[in-house]
Amino acid sequence: MNNAATSPIATAVALVMVVALTGCYARPDEIMRQHASATPPPLALPPPDPAPQPQAGPEDRPEDPPSYIRLPDPAQPSQQQRQTVPEPLDRLLPGEITIHPFTGARTVDQAGKPLGFEVRIKVLDSYGDPTKAFGELLFMLYDYKAQSENPRGNRLGTWPEHLMDPEKNQLHWDPISQSYKFNLRYNKQLSVGHRYVLEVYFTSPFTERLTAMRDFTADQ
């Protein structure tokens, strides 16, 4: 009697436990359905390309330096072209050039027509004594600009002179003043009493580039 009553109750309890255990674990087919129906996370988008920078127009570019800074620059010999002069002879090489005070006298032809003006250049060695110079000279003439940090006004002309040839070098040498003399041709007449600025560059395969500048007043 008791065994018969106990058997249905035990069976019911066993069924309840099976159902409970089955509900604790999802079946594989349910897991597949949940995974398929799940909304995937949003994909991370790459950062946008940086906005293109506007190109600088002519009005945005820095202004060119003043014309007096962009001077014609005679070719400076490179280190490969530089010819080494041994000591102590290198002390006799040009170390400074100056424009002689006699510069500015006008030159004329036999008929009295102006041809240009005379320039005298003195070259000094490391001792400060006059010396010869073998290289290239470039003369530049300007109007004088008063009350200005840069006295060079409008450029009026340029003249190259070559002193590498020994014979031509000697042709321009004045032993009395121990300086070089040049008669620079100028197609316009220099105004007597007018003030000008003369600039000169000297380049040589034996020395560094040298330069000098002087203002003068045109003479008769």
C-alpha positions in Angstrom: 0.0 0.0 0.0 2.7 2.4 0.9 4.9 1.3 -2.0 2.1 1.9 -4.5 1.4 5.4 -3.2 5.1 6.3 -3.1 5.9 5.2 -6.6 3.7 7.9 -8.4 5.0 10.6 -6.1 8.6 9.6 -6.7 8.0 9.6 -10.5 6.5 13.1 -10.4 9.4 14.5 -8.4 11.8 12.9 -10.8 10.0 14.5 -13.8 10.1 18.0 -12.1 13.8 17.7 -11.5 14.5 16.7 -15.2 12.5 19.7 -16.4 14.3 22.0 -14.1 17.7 20.7 -15.1 16.8 20.9 -18.8 15.8 24.6 -18.5 19.2 25.5 -16.9 21.1 24.8 -20.1 20.2 26.1 -23.5 20.1 23.6 -26.3 22.6 23.9 -29.2 19.8 24.8 -31.7 18.6 27.6 -29.5 22.1 28.9 -29.1 22.5 29.0 -32.9 19.1 30.9 -33.3 20.1 33.5 -30.7 23.5 34.1 -32.3 21.9 34.5 -35.7 19.2 36.9 -34.5 21.7 39.0 -32.4 22.5 42.5 -33.8 26.2 42.8 -34.7 28.1 45.6 -33.1 28.6 48.6 -35.4 31.9 48.6 -37.4 34.5 51.2 -36.5 34.8 53.7 -39.4 38.3 55.0 -40.4 39.0 58.7 -39.5 38.1 61.1 -42.3 40.9 62.4 -44.5 42.3 65.8 -43.3 40.9 68.8 -45.2 43.3 70.0 -48.0 45.3 73.1 -47.1 44.8 76.0 -49.4 47.8 76.7 -51.6 49.5 80.0 -51.0 48.7 82.5 -53.7 51.1 85.3 -55.0 49.6 87.7 -52.4 50.4 85.2 -49.6 54.0 84.6 -50.5 56.7 86.6 -48.7 58.0 89.6 -50.6 61.2 89.4 -52.4 64.2 91.1 -50.7 65.1 94.6 -51.9 66.9 94.8 -55.1 70.2 96.0 -53.5 70.4 92.6 -51.7 70.1 90.6 -54.9 73.4 91.7 -56.3 75.1 89.9 -59.2 77.3 87.4 -57.4 80.4 86.6 -59.4 81.2 82.9 -59.4 83.0 82.0 -56.2 85.5 79.1 -56.8 84.5 75.9 -55.0 86.8 74.1 -52.7 87.7 71.7 -55.6 88.7 74.7 -57.8 90.6 76.6 -55.1 94.3 76.5 -55.6 96.3 76.3 -52.4 99.2 78.7 -52.1 101.8 77.4 -49.6 103.1 79.4 -46.6 104.5 82.0 -46.4 103.6 83.1 -49.9 99.9 83.0 -49.0 100.6 86.1 -46.9 101.2 88.1 -50.0 97.8 87.3 -51.5 95.0 89.9 -51.7 93.3 90.3 -48.3 91.5 93.5 -48.9 90.5 95.8 -51.8 89.8 99.5 -51.6 88.5 102.1 -54.1 91.1 104.8 -54.5 90.0 108.4 -53.8 91.1 109.4 -57.3 88.1 107.5 -58.7 85.5 109.5 -60.5 87.4 111.6 -63.0 85.6 111.6 -66.4 87.3 110.4 -69.5 86.9 112.0 -73.0 88.0 111.2 -76.5 90.2 113.5 -78.7 87.1 115.5 -79.7 86.2 116.1 -76.1 83.3 113.6 -76.1 82.8 111.8 -72.8 83.7 108.2 -72.9 83.2 107.2 -69.2 85.0 107.6 -66.0 88.2 106.5 -64.3 88.4 104.0 -61.5 91.4 103.1 -59.3 91.5 100.0 -57.2 94.1 99.3 -54.5 94.7 95.7 -53.3 96.3 95.0 -49.9 97.9 91.8 -48.6 97.8 90.5 -45.1 100.5 93.0 -44.0 98.4 95.9 -45.3 100.9 96.6 -48.2 99.9 97.1 -51.8 100.0 93.9 -53.9 99.0 92.5 -57.3 95.8 90.6 -57.7 95.0 87.8 -60.2 91.3 87.2 -60.7 88.1 88.8 -61.9 86.7 92.2 -61.0 83.1 93.3 -61.4 82.2 97.0 -61.1 78.7 98.3 -60.4 77.6 102.0 -60.6 74.6 103.4 -58.8 72.9 106.7 -58.2 73.6 108.0 -54.7 70.6 107.8 -52.4 70.8 110.3 -49.6 69.7 109.8 -46.0 69.4 106.1 -46.5 70.9 103.1 -44.7 71.6 101.7 -48.1 73.1 104.5 -50.3 72.7 102.6 -53.5 70.0 104.0 -55.7 69.2 103.0 -59.3 71.8 100.8 -60.9 73.3 102.6 -63.8 75.8 100.0 -65.2 78.1 97.0 -64.7 81.6 96.3 -66.0 83.6 93.1 -65.7 87.4 93.2 -65.9 89.7 90.2 -66.2 93.1 90.2 -64.4 94.0 86.6 -64.7 96.2 87.2 -67.7 99.6 88.5 -66.5 100.0 90.9 -69.5 96.6 92.4 -69.1 97.1 92.6 -65.4 100.3 94.6 -65.9 98.5 96.8 -68.4 96.2 98.1 -65.7 98.9 98.4 -63.0 100.0 102.0 -62.1 103.4 101.7 -60.3 103.2 105.3 -59.1 100.0 104.9 -57.1 100.5 101.1 -56.7 97.0 100.5 -57.8 95.0 99.3 -60.8 93.5 101.9 -63.1 90.5 101.3 -65.3 88.7 103.5 -67.8 85.1 102.3 -67.7 83.1 103.2 -70.7 79.7 104.7 -70.0 77.2 105.6 -72.7 75.8 108.4 -70.6 77.7 111.4 -69.4 78.3 111.6 -65.7 77.0 114.9 -64.4 79.7 117.1 -62.9 79.1 117.5 -59.2 76.6 114.6 -59.1 77.1 112.0 -56.4 77.4 108.3 -57.3 78.1 105.0 -55.6 80.6 102.5 -57.0 80.8 98.9 -55.8 83.4 96.3 -56.8 83.7 92.6 -56.3 86.9 90.6 -56.7 87.0 86.8 -57.1 90.0 84.6 -57.5 90.9 80.8 -57.4 93.6 81.8 -54.8 91.6 83.8 -52.2 88.2 84.4 -50.7 85.8 86.9 -52.5 86.5 90.5 -51.6 84.3 93.5 -52.0 84.4 97.3 -51.5 82.1 100.3 -51.9 82.6 104.0 -52.1 80.6 107.1 -53.1 82.2 109.8 -55.2 81.4 113.0 -56.9 82.0 113.2 -60.7 84.9 115.5 -61.6 85.7 117.4 -64.7 
